[in-house]
């Protein structure tokens, strides 16, 4: 994980079952092959970061937070009861399901504009004075 190094992601409670379902459906493989950086690779050539890398980083962080109320469990619809941290991992995993290439088309367009205006230092155009 960029900035964190190698970390073991502990999927809490039923989050492991959700992961298994995503794995069986092929969604994990698809997200591992989906580039998450998009147009940033124009500025940082060679940088690699898949949508799955992003999801696992977020799942790691969601499982690491310490909410004030850790004793509460809640239930949504017919889902099993779960802790807040487990629910956060569910949200992270499910939020990435069905993510398509090019979702950040606006970001891509802005970055291309910046590179065309100043190919050597495109981020200089964003400085606030």
CORTA-V680227 format. One record per residue. N is the residue number from 1. PHI is phi as a letter, one per 20 degrees, with the letter a starting at -180 (NA if undefined). D_CENTER is the distance of its C-alpha to the mean C-alpha in whole Angstrom. Layout:
N,PHI,D_CENTER  N,PHI,D_CENTER
This chain:
1,NA,11  2,g,12  3,n,14  4,d,14  5,n,16  6,f,16  7,c,15  8,e,16  9,e,13  10,e,16  11,e,15  12,e,17  13,l,20  14,f,19  15,f,16  16,f,17  17,f,19  18,f,16  19,g,14  20,g,18  21,f,18  22,f,15  23,f,16  24,f,20  25,f,19  26,n,17  27,f,14  28,f,12  29,f,15  30,f,14  31,f,10  32,f,11  33,e,13  34,e,11  35,f,11  36,e,8  37,f,11  38,l,13  39,f,16  40,f,15  41,f,17  42,f,20  43,e,20  44,d,19  45,g,20  46,n,19  47,f,16  48,c,14  49,b,10  50,e,9  51,f,6  52,f,7  53,g,7  54,f,3  55,f,3  56,f,7  57,f,6  58,f,5  59,f,8  60,f,10  61,f,10  62,f,11  63,f,14  64,e,15  65,f,16  66,d,20  67,f,21  68,g,24  69,d,25  70,e,24  71,e,27  72,f,26  73,c,25  74,c,24  75,c,24  76,d,23  77,l,25  78,e,26  79,f,23  80,f,24  81,g,24  82,b,21  83,f,21  84,f,18  85,f,16  86,f,16  87,f,16  88,f,12  89,f,11  90,g,12  91,f,11  92,g,7  93,f,8  94,f,10  95,f,8  96,e,7  97,f,10  98,m,13  99,f,10  100,d,13  101,f,14  102,n,15  103,f,13  104,e,13  105,f,17  106,f,18  107,g,16  108,f,18  109,f,21  110,f,21  111,f,20  112,f,23  113,g,25  114,f,25  115,f,25  116,f,28  117,f,30  118,b,29  119,f,28  120,f,29  121,b,27  122,f,25  123,f,23  124,f,27  125,f,27  126,e,25  127,f,27  128,e,28  129,d,32
